[in-house]
Amino acid sequence: MTRRLIEAAAAALTAGALLAGPAVAASADPGPTAPLPARPAPTAPLAPVRATDYHAIVALSNCSGSVVRGPKSVDSDPALVLTNGHCSELGMPGPGEVVTDHSSSRSFTLLNSSGTGSLGTLRASQIEYSTMTDTDVTLYKLRLTYGQIKAQYGTSALQLSPDHPTAGTPISVVSGYWRKTYNCGIDGFVYQLHEADWVWKDSLRYTASCNTIGGTSGSPVISNTSGLVVGVNNTGNEDGEQCTLDNPCEVDQNGNVTVRQGIGYGQETYLLTQCLTTHSDIDLTNPNCRLPRP
């Protein structure tokens, strides 16, 4: 993972013309956007927004991400940005470490639907939740609500699926950092994915055509069937090594280890929906919430 972040940063410096600015724009700091009046809450469940383009996709300074909402969210709730735990500006959380309610002013470049330019800069108010234990996720709470983002930028959030994903589902991994989409399928699920000191549970394994690279960390994994977010892209085995940094290995229930060089992985996101309440809060005291606690 570290190499993937470093390679992404180096590539951004040497390939600015290719990027056309997403990584640079993500590090720009124009200041917070003036808030708009909150829009009323929806009176009926929202239909899934299909990710056939780059709407709701953001670029970070070192990773990718997306504006997402849970099943209980309403337009007046603060919007959330989903990325990886190892993409946090605080650095990679250690095994067993969980960060909650940490003040943040991180900025995100919101892409237009074609991915050819940006609509503006979104800014965080706090890290709502971040960990690399059992999963690899960071949720940023933004200063704008879902309704304000829709009114100001014409962009609706992607919706998190409340259900466990299914093997064989065609997926898209949409990178805001590179403005590139990887298309493949869910090959299966990994009992435990080990990388250096970290262990992730029930991870998504991609088919080979999702050959993700540095900078794609944090990209939403979107079901092409439902249009819902089912995971967040986080790593891949680069060199064929076993369980080392940038070379995750699969460990089954019996302790058998399998190495799949060149294969990418993501972390399931349905667990987030079991913990998200209104106001975009993660409630770790909810008995249905199975995310690691501090």
Secondary structure in CASP SS format (residue, H / E / C, confidence):
PFRMAT SS
TARGET T0000
AUTHOR 0000-0000-0000
METHOD secondary structure of the structure
MODEL  1
M C 1.00
T H 1.00
R H 1.00
R H 1.00
L H 1.00
I H 1.00
E H 1.00
A H 1.00
A H 1.00
A H 1.00
A H 1.00
A H 1.00
L H 1.00
T H 1.00
A C 1.00
G H 1.00
A H 1.00
L H 1.00
L H 1.00
A C 1.00
G C 1.00
P H 1.00
A H 1.00
V H 1.00
A H 1.00
A H 1.00
S H 1.00
A C 1.00
D C 1.00
P C 1.00
G C 1.00
P C 1.00
T C 1.00
A C 1.00
P C 1.00
L C 1.00
P C 1.00
A C 1.00
R C 1.00
P C 1.00
A C 1.00
P C 1.00
T C 1.00
A C 1.00
P C 1.00
L C 1.00
A C 1.00
P C 1.00
V C 1.00
R C 1.00
A C 1.00
T C 1.00
D C 1.00
Y C 1.00
H C 1.00
A C 1.00
I E 1.00
V E 1.00
A E 1.00
L C 1.00
S C 1.00
N C 1.00
C C 1.00
S E 1.00
G E 1.00
S E 1.00
V E 1.00
V E 1.00
R E 1.00
G C 1.00
P C 1.00
K C 1.00
S C 1.00
V C 1.00
D C 1.00
S C 1.00
D C 1.00
P E 1.00
A E 1.00
L E 1.00
V E 1.00
L E 1.00
T E 1.00
N C 1.00
G H 1.00
H H 1.00
C H 1.00
S C 1.00
E C 1.00
L C 1.00
G C 1.00
M C 1.00
P C 1.00
G C 1.00
P C 1.00
G C 1.00
E C 1.00
V E 1.00
V E 1.00
T E 1.00
D E 1.00
H E 1.00
S E 1.00
S C 1.00
S C 1.00
R C 1.00
S E 1.00
F E 1.00
T E 1.00
L E 1.00
L E 1.00
N C 1.00
S C 1.00
S C 1.00
G C 1.00
T C 1.00
G C 1.00
S E 1.00
L E 1.00
G E 1.00
T E 1.00
L E 1.00
R E 1.00
A E 1.00
S E 1.00
Q E 1.00
I E 1.00
E E 1.00
Y E 1.00
S E 1.00
T E 1.00
M C 1.00
T C 1.00
D E 1.00
T C 1.00
D C 1.00
V E 1.00
T E 1.00
L E 1.00
Y E 1.00
K E 1.00
L E 1.00
R E 1.00
L E 1.00
T E 1.00
Y H 1.00
G H 1.00
Q H 1.00
I H 1.00
K H 1.00
A H 1.00
Q H 1.00
Y H 1.00
G C 1.00
T C 1.00
S C 1.00
A C 1.00
L E 1.00
Q E 1.00
L E 1.00
S C 1.00
P C 1.00
D C 1.00
H C 1.00
P C 1.00
T C 1.00
A C 1.00
G C 1.00
T C 1.00
P E 1.00
I E 1.00
S E 1.00
V E 1.00
V E 1.00
S E 1.00
G C 1.00
Y C 1.00
W C 1.00
R C 1.00
K E 1.00
T E 1.00
Y E 1.00
N E 1.00
C E 1.00
G E 1.00
I E 1.00
D E 1.00
G E 1.00
F E 1.00
V E 1.00
Y E 1.00
Q E 1.00
L E 1.00
H E 1.00
E E 1.00
A C 1.00
D C 1.00
W E 1.00
V E 1.00
W E 1.00
K E 1.00
D E 1.00
S E 1.00
L E 1.00
R E 1.00
Y E 1.00
T C 1.00
A C 1.00
S C 1.00
C C 1.00
N C 1.00
T C 1.00
I C 1.00
G C 1.00
G C 1.00
T C 1.00
S C 1.00
G C 1.00
S C 1.00
P E 1.00
V E 1.00
I E 1.00
S E 1.00
N C 1.00
T C 1.00
S C 1.00
G C 1.00
L C 1.00
V E 1.00
V E 1.00
G E 1.00
V E 1.00
N E 1.00
N E 1.00
T E 1.00
G E 1.00
N C 1.00
E C 1.00
D C 1.00
G C 1.00
E C 1.00
Q C 1.00
C C 1.00
T E 1.00
L C 1.00
D C 1.00
N E 1.00
P C 1.00
C E 1.00
E E 1.00
V E 1.00
D C 1.00
Q C 1.00
N C 1.00
G C 1.00
N C 1.00
V E 1.00
T E 1.00
V C 1.00
R C 1.00
Q C 1.00
G C 1.00
I C 1.00
G E 1.00
Y E 1.00
G E 1.00
Q E 1.00
E E 1.00
T C 1.00
Y H 1.00
L H 1.00
L H 1.00
T H 1.00
Q C 1.00
C C 1.00
L E 1.00
T C 1.00
T H 1.00
H H 1.00
S H 1.00
D C 1.00
I E 1.00
D C 1.00
L C 1.00
T C 1.00
N C 1.00
P C 1.00
N C 1.00
C C 1.00
R C 1.00
L C 1.00
P C 1.00
R C 1.00
P C 1.00
END
